[in-house]
Amino acid sequence: RGAMPSPSQPVPPGSGSPSAMEAFHASFQGALNDEFEALVRDLRSAAGAVADASDASDPVSHRVTVSELLARWTFLIATYRAHVAAEDEVLLPAVAARVPNVAHAYELEHEAEDELFESITTALDDANRAVETLVATASTGNGTATATGNGTGKDTTPSVEHTLAKEKLRTAVQRAARIAHATKTVLQQHLAKEAAHLVPLLNDNFSENEQTLLVTRFIQVLPIGWVRHFLEKGPTSGERGPLRTLLASWLETSKPPGGTAGGSSQSFVRPAKRRKFGMENAIKKQSPIDHIFQFHAALRRELVTLEADVLALPPIHDKAARAERLRELEGRFVFFWGVYRAHSRSEDELVFPALEDKDELHNVSHSYTLDHEHEAELFVDLDACLRDLRVAAGIASVEDISKSTLRVGDDQRSMESNKLVSDVERKLQAACAAVRVCLETHVAREEAELWPLFEKHFSNNEQRRLVGLIIGRTGAEVLRSLLSWQRKALTDVEKTAMIGGLRDASKNTRFASWLDTWWSGEEAGEGTEKNEKNGEAEGTTGSAEQGTTEQKAGEPLAVAATTKTTTDKDDAAVEGLRRVQEYLSETRKGSSFTTSSSSSAAKAAAAAAAAAAAVDKTGYTPQWDDMFRMNRQQLEYSARTLSRDDSLAPERKAYLMQHLLAARWICAQQRVKKAKESGGGGGGGVGLDGP
């Protein structure tokens, strides 16, 4: 298969009717999205039905539902895989022949998608096995005779095997629904990027006749025997129709004049993945730029932990525990959102432009910039799901309720209210899975494609300069916050690599001296912390809040990143809280001159203060001493003020939020210290007690 010659006449922009490739791609994009939306909606509905079903529910109906969902998934994903195979064979090589550094990113996305598909198939297969067990054990009960009861002489209590099968079915269907939502999000993003990026490149570099030829070749390489097989089987219940209609039109198009359809008669099999993401970077020499990509390891672990925390929320009936965990979860999410925005902004404004400045690397980063735009929307969606869950659970603020699309009446019965909470919680779980999957796929592709380019095209001095620019724009206080978080998320080997890379990138600078001092303090603090934990295991006295200084597995990163046990670390934490107080004070002052100020940043800060003040009618603005007497309401009000201020750089917001959320521990430490100095016990003084 040779490369196509240069086009004699590319398709002019704004020519009226869509080009051949625009029409072809749009028809598939619309049909697939429509079908996937319907499947995810029905999977979510099935997950709710299984979770809410009583022990007396008919297992045969569950079997029918699972069978239909599995058939629809098989049809949908086989169609998409056939489309991908044709794209890899026809379209991407054609683009690569005329536009460098574009096609490879999309090939990597195709490879990553396979793992998601396999996960959904596995979940639905698990559900299928569970439902068969459920049907087989439906009427057996314990099989023991009874003297009283339902008059049948048998104990109809579900057997242990039946109960376990129902739980396995519930877990499998809910897992399939979550992963399907994440996969739908990934595929929609992929097709949208193709429409916004690849199709315009095809218009710019291929004439209308060449595009028509590409479409024809695309359809000809599809496995026609497989297409005919699915069409002959007929639609399953719940199918939307457009995708099947599109396949039929492709089958008709592939027929030569006066003949029958050509193409392979074999069932479609996706080619084996060419490599595992990131494996080529598993063993490589250290480079100054590595620190940027080492951030990904911490990001992956935090994503997994965040999703696990969402799945582990306390039961609905335990409202107090759920409210507490939701507050912790929201704080963790806001901090992580700020950390991620800081990282992606550094890439968009420094790393990607550096790549594009190399003549041989033009176009290499555009796909990743589009990813960042889409991921920003996913974070907004996840934030909205958290808000809706607070509303459904009855712990929302006035502003939450006004922004939420949920309408929860005061006269709702408890059962209806619990069902609403369960539905919203499942949406939150799906949104969290979507963020995790999209970010994991994105960073894996960066590691597979972009990371090696720095070693190949950038000298060590160029890499050091780039790292220096990132460090310089971040600031010491924020950098300390980010590095502390990253350090706690890494293994010992990864930590050594991270600090080694930073030292190499900052040789003979003031930052290098600061880094060594900071690192020594972190290591010393970790040792002290371990010793104190050993002492606590033998028994110590003090307030209950003092116990939160322990570092536990899975501890929220906002707390973990600021847990400090030495005097120096206490001082640093208190300094962080002082910065929060100064920010809140300045924000309150800013609201008094909003109308006369032309600064958009000032207006944004004032708007954030006004919005928060609408929730807390007292208009509470803490002085420095007040920071150690804040109750829960005042702490949450301050957190809302901070999280809604779009005038703050993401790094700065993450830093301030981190220290504000650590206020409970800081205040407890100050209270104990003050009590000891005055000769009293550990139980009195100021703190964050109260509602």
RAGICOR-V523172 format. One record per pair of residues at least 12 apart in sequence whose C-alpha atoms are under 6 Angstrom apart, sorted by the first residue. I is the first residue (numbers start at 1). J is the second residue. D is the distance in Angstrom with one decimal. If there is no record, write none. Layout:
i;j;d
I;J;D
I;J;D
This chain:
i;j;d
7;206;5.2
7;207;5.6
9;207;5.1
10;204;5.4
10;205;5.5
10;206;4.9
10;207;4.1
11;203;5.0
11;207;5.4
11;208;5.9
20;211;5.8
20;212;5.6
21;211;5.9
31;242;5.3
31;243;4.9
35;240;5.8
40;181;5.9
43;177;5.2
44;177;5.4
47;173;5.4
47;174;5.0
50;170;5.7
51;170;5.8
59;135;5.4
63;131;5.7
86;218;5.5
90;218;6.0
101;363;5.7
101;364;4.8
102;364;5.9
111;273;6.0
120;176;5.3
123;172;5.2
123;176;5.2
127;169;4.9
127;172;5.2
130;165;5.1
130;169;5.2
134;162;5.5
134;165;5.5
137;162;5.4
141;156;4.5
141;157;5.1
141;158;4.6
141;159;5.0
142;155;6.0
142;159;5.2
178;430;4.5
182;433;5.8
182;434;3.9
220;254;5.7
223;263;5.7
223;264;4.8
224;263;5.2
224;264;5.8
225;264;5.9
225;265;3.9
225;266;6.0
226;267;5.0
277;444;5.9
278;447;5.7
278;448;5.2
288;463;5.7
288;464;5.6
288;501;5.2
288;505;5.3
289;463;5.4
291;498;5.6
298;486;5.5
298;489;5.0
298;490;6.0
303;436;5.5
307;432;5.8
332;558;5.9
335;654;4.9
338;650;4.7
338;654;4.7
341;650;5.8
342;650;5.3
342;651;5.2
352;365;5.9
382;431;5.6
385;428;5.2
388;404;5.8
389;424;5.8
392;421;5.3
464;505;4.5
478;655;5.5
484;561;5.3
485;561;4.7
542;682;4.7
543;682;5.5
543;683;5.2
545;668;5.9
546;668;5.8
558;658;4.9
559;662;5.3
576;659;5.6
577;659;5.6
580;656;5.7
587;605;5.9
590;606;5.3
591;606;4.2
601;647;4.9
604;647;5.7
605;645;5.5
608;641;5.6
608;644;5.4
608;645;5.2
609;641;5.7
612;641;5.3
628;667;5.3
628;687;5.8
629;686;5.6
629;687;5.2
629;688;6.0
630;688;5.5
631;688;4.8
631;689;5.8
631;690;5.4
632;691;5.6
667;687;5.5
668;687;5.9
671;685;5.5
671;686;5.8
